[in-house]
Amino acid sequence: MSFSLSRRGLVLGASATALAACTPGGGGENFINVYTARHYEADRALYRGFQEATGIEVRALTGSAEQLLERLRAEGDQTEADLFVSADAGNLWRVKEAGLFQNVTTEALEQNVPAHLRDPDGAFWGFAKRARVIIYNKANVQPEEVASYDALATARFRNHIVMRSSTNVYQLSTLAARIERLGAENAKAWAAGVKANFVRDPQGADTDQIKAVGAGEAQATLCNHYYYFRMSQSEDPADRETIANTGLVFPEQAGAGTHVNISGGGVTANARRRDKAVQFLEYLVSDEAQTMLAPLNSEFPIRPSIQPSPELAALGSFKEENIPLDALGRHQAEAARIYEEVGWR
Ligand code: FE2
């Protein structure tokens, strides 16, 4: 069962135990092994749906993207992993760069996944989408003042910005997208401008930045939309207050569109069950799976024709940035260097 495997996956440090969990033997032979950095109930519903549709059991081993990549690398051609699934194209690109994905292209995948939400070579394919949005404090900021990412780098926001660390892959991908679109020099000027506006050194994750803005410690920040969305659905009085004090803007609507990223997956280079793994990738973007995922997931469906949940749709529709997804990986090292140079740790 995927359930017990997932639980064992939590002790990934004990790699011998975890490897045994992925070795065929227990149960039937009709299965695939997925290394996944996602650990959502929504994903388990997808595994069940796939098994019902095809008879193929999904055995999931969970861990952080870094842990799973290191593991895949160490296992080499001995790996039992057929697929690698993670949020953020930056993470998936690292797997591609390590030579641990194989390129896969099928008609169903090409039809269902927009070109800018998959790797151009077919190394990985998106199945859900997230947006990098601006959260602002309603008492101090008008939404028009944060209509672009550029605004966060202007003198208007001196001592009013909080950000998480630049070592986080979301921040790396955000800057990598800017490098692709506007060049390294522009990206550096932006990063330096935002850094100059910090009211405190980077600390915490996306949710901590939202809380700081809600508490009035800062006026604006960047986060992935689903962190804000989850807080907006929370019953916790503290979360409700944060949401009451803040607003969300999809930046760049008059320009290139809001930066988006994917949750996605690819077939491992040494997959023992390649065909079944491809079947699973196709399932993830099928009508059935996308429709099932939409109300369970706080990300957006990868397919424009499938509606998100009404609650999520209430955040608003938005124009999204359209750049080749592998650019987020290709510019990752340069993005890290720029952050380092401007002192955004
Ligand atoms: Fe996240």
Residues whose N, C-alpha, C, O or C-beta is under 5 A from the ligand:
A	BS01	FE2	none
